[in-house]
Amino acid sequence: MAGIVAALDANVLVPILACDFLLTAVDLGAYEPVVSEDVLGEVERNLREDFPKLDRADVAYRVASRRPCHAQLG
């Protein structure tokens, strides 16, 4: 781990390209992400508003995929 910690906001977790880039960087050990449950709630709301055709299971999966299992704030 690089020793760098970054707080991720919904603004970077909803757009697929930004989210993919940032989570790939986590997988490569570039930094340690911190994501609050409030931010994940905002991600869920934004996904529902921006992509109304997604069903609840799709939204739940997408939010869970943005939840770094090792770096959370509650």
ROSE-4610 file (N, C-alpha, C; in Angstrom, 1 decimal, always signed):
// ROSE-4610
residu = [M/M/M/A/A/A/G/G/G/I/I/I/V/V/V/A/A/A/A/A/A/L/L/L/D/D/D/A/A/A/N/N/N/V/V/V/L/L/L/V/V/V/P/P/P/I/I/I/L/L/L/A/A/A/C/C/C/D/D/D/F/F/F/L/L/L/L/L/L/T/T/T/A/A/A/V/V/V/D/D/D/L/L/L/G/G/G/A/A/A/Y/Y/Y/E/E/E/P/P/P/V/V/V/V/V/V/S/S/S/E/E/E/D/D/D/V/V/V/L/L/L/G/G/G/E/E/E/V/V/V/E/E/E/R/R/R/N/N/N/L/L/L/R/R/R/E/E/E/D/D/D/F/F/F/P/P/P/K/K/K/L/L/L/D/D/D/R/R/R/A/A/A/D/D/D/V/V/V/A/A/A/Y/Y/Y/R/R/R/V/V/V/A/A/A/S/S/S/R/R/R/R/R/R/P/P/P/C/C/C/H/H/H/A/A/A/Q/Q/Q/L/L/L/G/G/G]
num = [1/1/1/2/2/2/3/3/3/4/4/4/5/5/5/6/6/6/7/7/7/8/8/8/9/9/9/10/10/10/11/11/11/12/12/12/13/13/13/14/14/14/15/15/15/16/16/16/17/17/17/18/18/18/19/19/19/20/20/20/21/21/21/22/22/22/23/23/23/24/24/24/25/25/25/26/26/26/27/27/27/28/28/28/29/29/29/30/30/30/31/31/31/32/32/32/33/33/33/34/34/34/35/35/35/36/36/36/37/37/37/38/38/38/39/39/39/40/40/40/41/41/41/42/42/42/43/43/43/44/44/44/45/45/45/46/46/46/47/47/47/48/48/48/49/49/49/50/50/50/51/51/51/52/52/52/53/53/53/54/54/54/55/55/55/56/56/56/57/57/57/58/58/58/59/59/59/60/60/60/61/61/61/62/62/62/63/63/63/64/64/64/65/65/65/66/66/66/67/67/67/68/68/68/69/69/69/70/70/70/71/71/71/72/72/72/73/73/73/74/74/74]
x = [+0.8/+0.0/+0.9/+0.5/+1.2/+1.2/+0.3/+0.2/-0.6/-1.2/-2.1/-3.5/-4.2/-5.7/-6.5/-7.6/-8.4/-9.9/-10.6/-12.0/-12.7/-13.5/-14.2/-15.7/-16.1/-17.4/-18.3/-19.6/-20.5/-20.2/-19.6/-19.3/-18.3/-17.5/-16.5/-17.0/-18.0/-18.4/-19.6/-20.3/-21.4/-21.0/-20.2/-19.7/-18.9/-19.2/-18.6/-17.1/-16.7/-15.2/-14.4/-14.9/-14.1/-14.1/-15.2/-15.3/-14.4/-14.4/-13.6/-12.1/-11.7/-10.3/-9.9/-10.7/-10.3/-10.3/-11.2/-11.3/-10.2/-9.8/-8.7/-7.4/-7.2/-6.1/-6.0/-7.1/-7.2/-6.6/-7.1/-6.7/-5.2/-4.6/-3.2/-2.4/-3.1/-2.4/-1.9/-2.5/-2.1/-2.5/-3.7/-4.1/-5.2/-5.5/-6.5/-7.8/-8.9/-10.1/-10.9/-11.5/-12.5/-13.8/-14.9/-16.2/-17.2/-17.9/-18.9/-20.2/-21.0/-22.3/-23.2/-23.0/-23.7/-23.5/-22.2/-21.8/-22.5/-22.4/-23.0/-24.5/-25.2/-26.6/-26.8/-25.9/-26.0/-25.8/-24.9/-24.6/-25.9/-26.5/-27.8/-28.9/-29.0/-30.0/-29.7/-28.5/-28.1/-28.3/-28.0/-28.2/-29.7/-30.5/-32.0/-32.5/-32.0/-32.5/-31.9/-30.7/-30.0/-30.3/-30.6/-30.9/-32.1/-33.3/-34.6/-34.9/-34.3/-34.6/-33.9/-33.0/-32.3/-33.3/-33.4/-34.3/-33.5/-34.2/-33.6/-32.4/-32.4/-31.3/-30.1/-30.3/-29.1/-28.5/-29.4/-28.8/-28.1/-28.7/-28.0/-26.6/-26.6/-25.3/-24.3/-24.7/-23.8/-23.3/-24.1/-23.7/-22.7/-23.0/-22.2/-20.8/-20.8/-19.5/-18.6/-19.2/-18.5/-18.1/-18.4/-18.1/-16.8/-15.7/-14.4/-14.6/-14.4/-14.7/-13.7/-12.6/-11.5/-11.4/-12.2/-12.0/-13.4/-14.0/-15.3/-15.4/-16.1/-16.5/-18.0/-18.5/-19.9/-20.6]
y = [-1.2/+0.0/+1.2/+2.2/+3.4/+4.4/+4.1/+5.0/+6.2/+6.3/+7.4/+7.0/+7.9/+7.6/+8.7/+8.3/+9.3/+9.0/+10.1/+10.0/+10.1/+9.2/+9.2/+9.7/+10.5/+11.1/+10.6/+10.8/+10.3/+10.9/+12.1/+12.7/+11.9/+11.0/+10.2/+8.7/+8.4/+7.0/+6.7/+7.7/+7.4/+7.4/+8.3/+8.1/+6.9/+6.1/+4.8/+4.9/+5.8/+5.9/+6.3/+7.3/+7.8/+6.7/+6.1/+5.0/+3.8/+3.4/+2.3/+2.6/+3.8/+4.2/+4.2/+4.8/+4.9/+3.6/+2.7/+1.4/+0.5/+0.7/-0.1/+0.4/+1.6/+2.2/+1.6/+1.4/+0.7/-0.7/-1.4/-2.8/-2.9/-1.9/-1.9/-1.3/-1.0/-0.5/+0.9/+1.7/+3.1/+4.0/+3.6/+4.3/+3.5/+4.0/+3.3/+4.2/+3.7/+4.5/+4.5/+5.6/+5.7/+6.2/+5.5/+5.8/+5.7/+6.8/+6.8/+6.2/+5.7/+5.2/+6.3/+7.6/+8.7/+8.9/+8.8/+8.9/+7.7/+6.5/+5.4/+5.6/+6.2/+6.5/+7.5/+8.5/+9.5/+8.8/+7.9/+7.1/+6.4/+5.8/+5.0/+6.0/+7.1/+8.0/+8.6/+8.9/+9.4/+8.3/+7.1/+6.0/+5.9/+5.9/+5.8/+6.9/+8.2/+9.3/+9.4/+9.1/+9.2/+8.0/+6.8/+5.6/+5.0/+5.6/+5.1/+3.7/+3.2/+1.9/+0.8/+1.1/+0.1/-0.4/-1.7/-2.1/-2.1/-2.3/-2.2/-3.1/-4.3/-5.3/-4.7/-4.1/-3.5/-2.4/-1.5/-0.4/-0.9/-1.9/-2.5/-3.1/-3.8/-4.4/-3.3/-2.2/-1.2/-0.4/-0.2/+0.4/-0.5/-1.8/-2.7/-2.8/-2.7/-2.8/-1.5/-0.5/+0.8/+0.8/-0.2/-0.2/-1.0/-0.3/-1.0/-1.7/-3.0/-3.8/-3.6/-3.1/-2.9/-1.4/-0.5/+0.9/+1.6/+1.6/+2.2/+3.0/+4.1/+4.9/+4.8/+4.6/+4.4/+5.6]
z = [+0.0/+0.0/+0.0/-0.7/-0.9/+0.3/+1.2/+2.4/+2.2/+1.0/+0.6/+0.9/+1.6/+1.9/+1.2/+0.6/-0.1/+0.2/+0.5/+0.8/-0.6/-0.9/-2.2/-2.0/-2.9/-2.8/-3.9/-3.8/-4.9/-6.2/-6.3/-7.6/-8.4/-7.7/-8.5/-8.5/-7.7/-7.6/-8.5/-9.0/-9.9/-11.4/-11.9/-13.3/-13.4/-14.4/-14.5/-14.8/-15.6/-16.0/-14.8/-14.1/-12.9/-11.8/-11.6/-10.6/-11.0/-12.2/-12.7/-12.5/-12.9/-12.8/-11.3/-10.4/-9.0/-8.3/-8.6/-8.0/-8.6/-9.8/-10.4/-9.7/-9.4/-8.7/-7.3/-6.7/-5.4/-5.5/-6.5/-6.7/-7.0/-7.6/-7.8/-6.7/-5.6/-4.4/-4.4/-5.2/-5.3/-4.1/-3.5/-2.4/-1.6/-0.4/+0.4/+0.4/-0.1/-0.1/+1.2/+1.4/+2.5/+2.0/+2.3/+1.8/+2.9/+3.2/+4.3/+3.8/+4.7/+4.4/+3.8/+4.3/+3.7/+2.3/+1.9/+0.5/-0.3/+0.2/-0.5/-0.6/+0.3/+0.2/-0.9/-1.0/-2.1/-3.5/-3.5/-4.7/-5.2/-4.2/-4.5/-5.0/-4.3/-4.8/-6.2/-6.5/-7.8/-8.9/-8.6/-9.5/-9.9/-8.8/-9.0/-9.9/-9.6/-10.3/-11.8/-11.9/-13.2/-14.2/-13.6/-14.4/-13.9/-14.2/-13.6/-14.2/-15.2/-15.7/-14.9/-14.1/-13.3/-12.2/-12.0/-10.9/-9.6/-8.5/-7.2/-7.0/-7.6/-7.5/-8.2/-9.4/-10.1/-9.3/-8.7/-7.9/-6.7/-6.0/-4.9/-5.2/-6.3/-6.8/-7.1/-7.8/-8.2/-6.9/-5.9/-4.7/-4.0/-3.9/-3.2/-3.9/-5.2/-5.9/-5.7/-5.2/-4.9/-3.4/-2.7/-1.2/-1.0/-0.9/-0.6/+0.7/+0.7/+1.8/+3.0/+2.7/+3.7/+4.2/+3.6/+4.0/+4.0/+5.2/+5.3/+6.5/+6.5/+7.7/+7.8/+9.0/+9.2/+9.7]
